[in-house]
Amino acid sequence: QVQLVESGGDSVQAGGSLRLYCAYTPSWSCMGWFRQAPGRGREEVARIIKYDRTTYADSVKGRFTISQDNAENIVYLQMNSLKPEDTAMYYCAAEPAGVYCTPWRAFTYWGQGTQVTVSS
């Protein structure tokens, strides 16, 4: 049974950092982080394709890092130098092991979201 659990969202001041976690079982081939702010469309923030290929939205390059812990089946999103415009609900998404992932492939499984709020 597929399970996808996110955590790590919080309220921080601008310039601060947060680390989001996404645990996926049983195993995955690619995972991504998306965000959606009120009144705006969903935006792909970062993606990781096993084992080390990563992509980022231009708006977060140099500030956010997506990485994996193979032993724990967890994908992290380290967010530094946070800005008020980073405020959004952040969602983790995944494709199961065995699927051929590309930077453009749509994700099948989604988490419930974790809220990130950045105040100025």
C-alpha positions as a Markdown table, in Angstrom:
| # | Residue | x | y | z |
|---|---|---|---|---|
| 1 | Gln | 0.0 | 0.0 | 0.0 |
| 2 | Val | 1.4 | 3.4 | -1.0 |
| 3 | Gln | 1.9 | 5.8 | 1.8 |
| 4 | Leu | 3.2 | 9.3 | 1.5 |
| 5 | Val | 3.7 | 11.4 | 4.6 |
| 6 | Glu | 5.0 | 15.0 | 4.8 |
| 7 | Ser | 6.1 | 17.0 | 7.7 |
| 8 | Gly | 8.3 | 20.0 | 8.6 |
| 9 | Gly | 6.1 | 22.9 | 7.8 |
| 10 | Asp | 6.1 | 25.9 | 10.1 |
| 11 | Ser | 6.0 | 29.7 | 10.5 |
| 12 | Val | 9.4 | 31.5 | 10.2 |
| 13 | Gln | 10.7 | 35.0 | 9.5 |
| 14 | Ala | 12.1 | 36.0 | 6.2 |
| 15 | Gly | 15.7 | 34.9 | 5.9 |
| 16 | Gly | 15.1 | 31.8 | 8.0 |
| 17 | Ser | 15.3 | 28.1 | 7.1 |
| 18 | Leu | 13.1 | 25.1 | 7.2 |
| 19 | Arg | 13.5 | 21.5 | 6.3 |
| 20 | Leu | 10.5 | 19.5 | 4.9 |
| 21 | Tyr | 10.4 | 15.8 | 5.0 |
| 22 | Cys | 8.5 | 13.3 | 2.8 |
| 23 | Ala | 8.4 | 9.6 | 3.7 |
| 24 | Tyr | 7.3 | 7.3 | 1.0 |
| 25 | Thr | 6.6 | 3.5 | 1.1 |
| 26 | Pro | 7.2 | 1.1 | -0.4 |
| 27 | Ser | 9.8 | 2.6 | -2.7 |
| 28 | Trp | 10.0 | 5.3 | -5.3 |
| 29 | Ser | 11.6 | 6.2 | -8.6 |
| 30 | Cys | 11.2 | 10.0 | -8.5 |
| 31 | Met | 9.7 | 12.4 | -6.0 |
| 32 | Gly | 8.9 | 16.1 | -6.1 |
| 33 | Trp | 7.9 | 19.0 | -4.0 |
| 34 | Phe | 5.1 | 21.4 | -5.2 |
| 35 | Arg | 3.5 | 24.4 | -3.6 |
| 36 | Gln | 0.3 | 26.3 | -3.9 |
| 37 | Ala | -0.4 | 29.7 | -2.4 |
| 38 | Pro | -3.9 | 31.0 | -2.0 |
| 39 | Gly | -5.3 | 32.2 | -5.3 |
| 40 | Arg | -2.4 | 30.8 | -7.3 |
| 41 | Gly | -1.8 | 27.7 | -9.3 |
| 42 | Arg | 0.3 | 24.8 | -8.2 |
| 43 | Glu | 4.0 | 25.2 | -8.9 |
| 44 | Glu | 6.6 | 22.5 | -9.0 |
| 45 | Val | 9.4 | 23.5 | -6.7 |
| 46 | Ala | 11.9 | 20.7 | -7.0 |
| 47 | Arg | 12.2 | 17.1 | -8.3 |
| 48 | Ile | 14.6 | 14.3 | -7.6 |
| 49 | Ile | 15.0 | 11.3 | -9.9 |
| 50 | Lys | 16.8 | 8.3 | -8.4 |
| 51 | Tyr | 19.5 | 8.6 | -7.6 |
| 52 | Asp | 20.9 | 12.1 | -8.0 |
| 53 | Arg | 19.3 | 13.9 | -10.8 |
| 54 | Thr | 17.5 | 17.0 | -9.5 |
| 55 | Thr | 15.6 | 19.9 | -11.0 |
| 56 | Tyr | 14.5 | 23.2 | -9.5 |
| 57 | Ala | 12.1 | 26.1 | -10.2 |
| 58 | Asp | 14.0 | 29.2 | -11.1 |
| 59 | Ser | 12.4 | 31.0 | -8.1 |
| 60 | Val | 14.2 | 28.6 | -5.6 |
| 61 | Lys | 17.5 | 27.9 | -7.3 |
| 62 | Gly | 20.4 | 28.5 | -5.0 |
| 63 | Arg | 18.1 | 28.6 | -1.9 |
| 64 | Phe | 16.3 | 25.2 | -1.8 |
| 65 | Thr | 17.9 | 21.7 | -2.0 |
| 66 | Ile | 16.2 | 18.4 | -2.5 |
| 67 | Ser | 17.9 | 15.3 | -1.3 |
| 68 | Gln | 17.3 | 11.7 | -0.3 |
| 69 | Asp | 18.0 | 9.2 | 2.4 |
| 70 | Asn | 17.9 | 5.9 | 0.8 |
| 71 | Ala | 18.0 | 3.9 | 4.0 |
| 72 | Glu | 14.9 | 5.7 | 5.4 |
| 73 | Asn | 13.1 | 6.2 | 2.1 |
| 74 | Ile | 12.8 | 9.9 | 2.9 |
| 75 | Val | 13.2 | 12.9 | 0.6 |
| 76 | Tyr | 14.1 | 16.2 | 2.1 |
| 77 | Leu | 13.6 | 19.8 | 0.9 |
| 78 | Gln | 16.0 | 22.1 | 2.7 |
| 79 | Met | 14.8 | 25.7 | 2.3 |
| 80 | Asn | 17.1 | 28.5 | 3.1 |
| 81 | Ser | 16.9 | 32.3 | 2.8 |
| 82 | Leu | 13.1 | 32.0 | 2.9 |
| 83 | Lys | 11.1 | 34.9 | 1.5 |
| 84 | Pro | 7.4 | 35.9 | 2.2 |
| 85 | Glu | 6.6 | 34.8 | -1.4 |
| 86 | Asp | 7.6 | 31.3 | -0.4 |
| 87 | Thr | 4.5 | 31.1 | 1.8 |
| 88 | Ala | 2.3 | 28.3 | 0.5 |
| 89 | Met | 1.0 | 24.8 | 1.2 |
| 90 | Tyr | 3.8 | 22.4 | 0.2 |
| 91 | Tyr | 3.0 | 19.0 | -1.2 |
| 92 | Cys | 5.1 | 16.0 | -1.8 |
| 93 | Ala | 4.5 | 13.7 | -4.8 |
| 94 | Ala | 5.9 | 10.4 | -5.9 |
| 95 | Glu | 6.1 | 7.9 | -8.6 |
| 96 | Pro | 6.6 | 4.2 | -7.5 |
| 97 | Ala | 9.7 | 2.2 | -8.2 |
| 98 | Gly | 10.0 | 0.8 | -11.7 |
| 99 | Val | 8.5 | 3.8 | -13.4 |
| 100 | Tyr | 10.6 | 5.6 | -15.9 |
| 101 | Cys | 10.9 | 9.2 | -14.6 |
| 102 | Thr | 11.7 | 12.3 | -16.6 |
| 103 | Pro | 11.7 | 15.9 | -15.5 |
| 104 | Trp | 8.3 | 16.3 | -17.0 |
| 105 | Arg | 6.5 | 13.2 | -15.9 |
| 106 | Ala | 3.3 | 13.8 | -13.9 |
| 107 | Phe | 3.1 | 12.3 | -10.5 |
| 108 | Thr | 0.6 | 9.7 | -9.4 |
| 109 | Tyr | 0.7 | 9.9 | -5.6 |
| 110 | Trp | 0.3 | 13.0 | -3.5 |
| 111 | Gly | 0.6 | 13.9 | 0.1 |
| 112 | Gln | -1.8 | 16.0 | 2.2 |
| 113 | Gly | 0.5 | 19.0 | 2.3 |
| 114 | Thr | 2.4 | 20.9 | 5.0 |
| 115 | Gln | 2.0 | 24.7 | 5.5 |
| 116 | Val | 5.0 | 27.0 | 5.2 |
| 117 | Thr | 4.4 | 30.6 | 6.3 |
| 118 | Val | 7.2 | 33.2 | 5.9 |
| 119 | Ser | 6.7 | 36.6 | 7.6 |
| 120 | Ser | 8.5 | 39.8 | 6.7 |
